[in-house]
Amino acid sequence: MTHINQRRDLSANWTSANPVLQLGEVGWETDTRKAKLGDGVTPWNDLLYAVAPSASAVASVNGVTRSEHLAAD
């Protein structure tokens, strides 16, 4: 079985260390439950937080309304 570990630490520790995450590497803030995705060049403090799309945003991108999306499930 394959097991993938992701880097994780407290927000203050990430800010203090300010590492550069490798391309595609995920860094989790365990206290805020937020994540950032590395690009291999940008320091932690300059990366934006990753944001999961909402169900309504996904439905609108796919051209269906939320009620249609829920009815299909």
C-alpha positions in Angstrom: 0.0 0.0 0.0 1.3 3.5 -0.9 1.2 6.1 1.9 1.7 9.8 1.2 2.7 12.2 4.0 2.3 15.9 3.6 4.3 18.5 5.4 2.4 20.0 8.4 3.1 22.4 11.2 1.6 25.3 13.1 1.0 28.5 11.2 3.6 30.4 13.3 6.2 27.8 12.5 5.5 28.0 8.8 5.8 31.8 8.9 9.0 31.7 10.9 10.7 29.1 8.7 9.3 30.5 5.4 10.3 27.4 3.4 10.0 27.0 -0.4 7.7 24.0 -1.1 8.6 21.9 -4.1 6.4 22.0 -7.1 3.0 20.4 -6.2 4.1 19.9 -2.5 1.3 20.6 0.0 2.0 22.3 3.3 -0.8 22.1 6.0 -1.3 24.5 8.9 -2.5 22.2 11.6 -4.0 25.0 13.7 -5.8 26.9 11.0 -6.6 23.9 8.7 -5.4 25.8 5.7 -3.0 24.6 3.0 -0.7 26.1 0.5 0.7 24.4 -2.7 4.3 24.8 -3.6 5.6 26.0 -7.0 9.2 25.3 -6.3 10.3 28.9 -6.1 8.0 31.0 -4.0 8.6 31.2 -0.2 5.8 30.2 2.1 4.9 33.7 3.2 4.3 34.8 -0.4 2.2 31.8 -1.4 -1.6 32.1 -1.4 -3.8 29.6 0.5 -5.3 26.9 -1.5 -9.1 27.1 -1.7 -11.4 24.2 -2.5 -14.2 25.1 -4.9 -17.7 25.2 -3.4 -20.4 22.8 -4.8 -22.2 25.8 -6.3 -19.1 27.0 -8.1 -18.5 23.6 -9.5 -22.1 23.3 -10.6 -22.1 26.7 -12.3 -18.9 25.9 -14.1 -20.5 22.7 -15.4 -23.6 24.7 -16.5 -26.1 23.2 -14.1 -27.9 24.8 -11.2 -27.4 23.7 -7.6 -30.8 22.1 -7.5 -30.1 20.2 -10.7 -26.7 19.1 -9.2 -28.4 17.8 -6.0 -31.1 16.0 -8.0 -28.6 14.1 -10.0 -26.8 12.7 -6.9 
